[in-house]
């Protein structure tokens, strides 16, 4: 498992990549048989899913580094259905 510092660096890099995709800067030109094809390196949804996964890994790493076996407390969600 990676350390929390490494995961924070990966999150920062992924957020920079997401920004580049959002502004159109993460596009590559591929030349095949005399024709040009422009492709995006990845999609925003893929990058967001990756960032979400890294955030979950960061929470697990911070929990492991703290030595605690219990997850942090959080609010209870109440839903009333008819």
C-alpha positions as a Markdown table, in Angstrom:
| # | Residue | x | y | z |
|---|---|---|---|---|
| 1 | Unk | 0.0 | 0.0 | 0.0 |
| 2 | Unk | 1.2 | 3.5 | -0.8 |
| 3 | Unk | 1.9 | 6.1 | 1.8 |
| 4 | Unk | -0.5 | 9.0 | 2.3 |
| 5 | Unk | 2.1 | 11.4 | 0.9 |
| 6 | Unk | 2.4 | 9.4 | -2.4 |
| 7 | Unk | -1.4 | 9.2 | -2.7 |
| 8 | Unk | -1.7 | 13.0 | -2.2 |
| 9 | Unk | 0.9 | 13.5 | -5.0 |
| 10 | Unk | -1.1 | 11.2 | -7.3 |
| 11 | Unk | -4.3 | 13.0 | -6.5 |
| 12 | Unk | -2.7 | 16.4 | -7.4 |
| 13 | Unk | -1.4 | 14.9 | -10.7 |
| 14 | Unk | -4.8 | 13.4 | -11.5 |
| 15 | Unk | -6.5 | 16.8 | -10.7 |
| 16 | Unk | -4.0 | 18.5 | -13.0 |
| 17 | Unk | -4.8 | 16.0 | -15.8 |
| 18 | Unk | -8.5 | 16.5 | -15.2 |
| 19 | Unk | -8.0 | 20.2 | -15.6 |
| 20 | Unk | -6.0 | 19.7 | -18.8 |
| 21 | Unk | -8.8 | 17.5 | -20.3 |
| 22 | Unk | -11.4 | 20.0 | -19.3 |
| 23 | Unk | -9.7 | 22.9 | -21.1 |
| 24 | Unk | -8.8 | 20.7 | -24.1 |
| 25 | Unk | -5.1 | 20.6 | -23.5 |
| 26 | Unk | -4.9 | 16.8 | -23.2 |
| 27 | Unk | -5.3 | 16.0 | -26.9 |
| 28 | Unk | -2.8 | 14.1 | -29.0 |
| 29 | Unk | -2.5 | 14.0 | -32.8 |
| 30 | Unk | -2.0 | 10.6 | -34.3 |
| 31 | Unk | -1.0 | 10.3 | -38.0 |
| 32 | Unk | -1.9 | 7.0 | -39.7 |
| 33 | Unk | -1.7 | 6.4 | -43.4 |
| 34 | Unk | -1.6 | 10.1 | -44.2 |
| 35 | Unk | -4.6 | 11.0 | -42.1 |
| 36 | Unk | -4.7 | 12.8 | -38.8 |
| 37 | Unk | -6.8 | 11.7 | -35.9 |
| 38 | Unk | -7.1 | 13.8 | -32.7 |
| 39 | Unk | -7.7 | 11.9 | -29.5 |
| 40 | Unk | -8.3 | 12.9 | -25.9 |
| 41 | Unk | -5.9 | 11.1 | -23.6 |
| 42 | Unk | -8.7 | 10.2 | -21.2 |
| 43 | Unk | -12.2 | 11.3 | -20.3 |
| 44 | Unk | -13.4 | 13.5 | -17.4 |
| 45 | Unk | -15.5 | 10.6 | -16.0 |
| 46 | Unk | -12.5 | 8.2 | -16.0 |
| 47 | Unk | -10.3 | 10.8 | -14.3 |
| 48 | Unk | -13.0 | 11.6 | -11.7 |
| 49 | Unk | -13.5 | 7.9 | -11.0 |
| 50 | Unk | -9.7 | 7.6 | -10.5 |
| 51 | Unk | -9.6 | 10.6 | -8.2 |
| 52 | Unk | -12.5 | 9.2 | -6.2 |
| 53 | Unk | -10.6 | 5.9 | -5.9 |
| 54 | Unk | -7.4 | 7.7 | -4.8 |
| 55 | Unk | -9.4 | 9.6 | -2.1 |
| 56 | Unk | -10.7 | 6.3 | -0.7 |
| 57 | Unk | -7.2 | 4.9 | -0.7 |
| 58 | Unk | -6.0 | 8.0 | 1.0 |
| 59 | Unk | -8.6 | 7.6 | 3.7 |
| 60 | Unk | -7.5 | 4.0 | 4.2 |
| 61 | Unk | -3.8 | 5.0 | 4.3 |
| 62 | Unk | -4.4 | 7.7 | 6.9 |
| 63 | Unk | -6.4 | 5.2 | 9.0 |
| 64 | Unk | -3.6 | 2.7 | 8.7 |
| 65 | Unk | -0.9 | 5.3 | 9.5 |
| 66 | Unk | -2.8 | 6.4 | 12.6 |
| 67 | Unk | -2.8 | 2.9 | 14.0 |
| 68 | Unk | -6.5 | 2.9 | 14.5 |
| 69 | Unk | -8.7 | 0.0 | 13.5 |
| 70 | Unk | -11.9 | 2.0 | 13.5 |
| 71 | Unk | -13.0 | 4.2 | 10.7 |
| 72 | Unk | -13.6 | 7.9 | 11.4 |
| 73 | Unk | -17.0 | 8.8 | 12.6 |
| 74 | Unk | -19.5 | 10.4 | 10.2 |
| 75 | Unk | -23.0 | 11.6 | 10.2 |
| 76 | Unk | -25.9 | 9.2 | 10.0 |
| 77 | Unk | -28.1 | 9.7 | 6.9 |
| 78 | Unk | -31.8 | 9.6 | 7.7 |
| 79 | Unk | -34.3 | 8.8 | 4.9 |
| 80 | Unk | -38.0 | 8.7 | 5.4 |
| 81 | Unk | -40.0 | 6.8 | 2.8 |
| 82 | Unk | -43.8 | 6.7 | 2.4 |
